Amino acid sequence: MGILKTLYKQTFIYGLATVVPKMLSFLLVRLHTDKAVLENVADYGDVSLIFAYFVLFNVLLAYGMETAFFRFLNSEQKKKSVLSTSAISLVLTSILVLVIGYFFRDQVSRITHIDTDYIVLVLWILFFDALVIIPFAYLRAMGKPIKYTVLKLLNVVLNLGLNVVLLLFLKSWAESSTFWTTFYRPNFEVHYIFIANLVASGVTFLTLISFYFKLNYNFDAKLWKQMLRYAFPVLIAGIAFSINETFDRILLERLLPDNLAKDAIGTYSACYKLALFMMLFATAYRLGIEPFFFSNAKTKDAKANYAKILEFFVIFGALILLTVVVFVDILKLILIPNEAYWEAMTVVPILLLAYLFLGVYHNLSVWYKITDRTKFGAYISIFGALITLLINIIFIPKFGYMASAIATLFAYTAMALTSYILGKKYYSIPYNLKKMGLYLALSIIFSALSFYLFREQYFVGILFILILMAAIWVKEKTFLKQLLKS
């Protein structure tokens, strides 16, 4: 119970670092989809397409070094060497990518269909984001979730504030004062979005720059090769994950007619944000459990704790799925009041369920992480990416973004099932499948009924939530009482 209590406390704090920034970023969705800011849906489609490439290149620039850092920090005697070697590695590769990307920006622009001006901004954002990977990982490893959370919040608040200033106020300021005309350019809204992001990333790096002054700058080549070998499957898994996560926007742009593609990306991406409630929870949970997996791998009750962790993830995930689906039409009025985006609302329940299974997969991934079989993580993620690509390529021309949502659900479900089957063979954990299956079944059935038969009938939806909560209380009463007391 003590170990689990610590886990849930850390998950709560890391949750603040993840959920609160994302909640603030929801305000950006509200801002960017406003007709007064971006005139049409296609403009938001442009922004969403660039952020899709962001996800892929962030993975490439990190190349699994964060996970390798955690693994070797807990197993190596020379912890300072692990810290220094991983940091130096990321600094050098980030500088290399920045220089190469800048000199070949025209070629990159032609390949990605992104304007050259945006390419330059994106390169600098990626550079600063890569330089804070190890400093943030170090804060997590040293058990400093509060500092981690504060700095993450600072980044998002600054980004949000600059978006508001640049998109809502700068034009009127320029019209009333010649001073602001230096900074204002008409029809520059998309640029302003990425300029705000760049400033926030740069300031975040400056808040962590003291980390680099404390390093001993001892680069251990032998250790670095070992870390790269461990990180490579994580990199492959990350690339595959980025395909599952955002490549559908890129495929929508490539496979739909030119006159429909950007509008489809815009509406799909906006409604996709409503499904991020589940992703936020899953991400916060993962941030809490990843160091826990490694540090408690050799304890006597490790497998029992791992089983209980997944069980409670499913409980909370089932409640989040049903609650968001029941109140989804209220959420859309708050976050996406522009009706031009509502046609894609049908993807929300599908994507919520997809992210629930993604969270289950992350919990199940413990077996290959603590047994140093990370290559299986790569295999599973590649399998999921192939499913994503296959369904999208075949069905996007006919079904548009609905094919993308279904592909995401199929991919993450297949990954969770595959990981469970392989885990039974290599590191069997006594998961209570019947109990978790009950919670999932109730949540999925009630969500389907609420969305397709009782839409906006909130009395019925709340009744469904209460029934699910009652079922959970009956099954988990003893443990929940202990957890609440502690």
Disulfide bonds with the S-S distance in Angstrom:
none
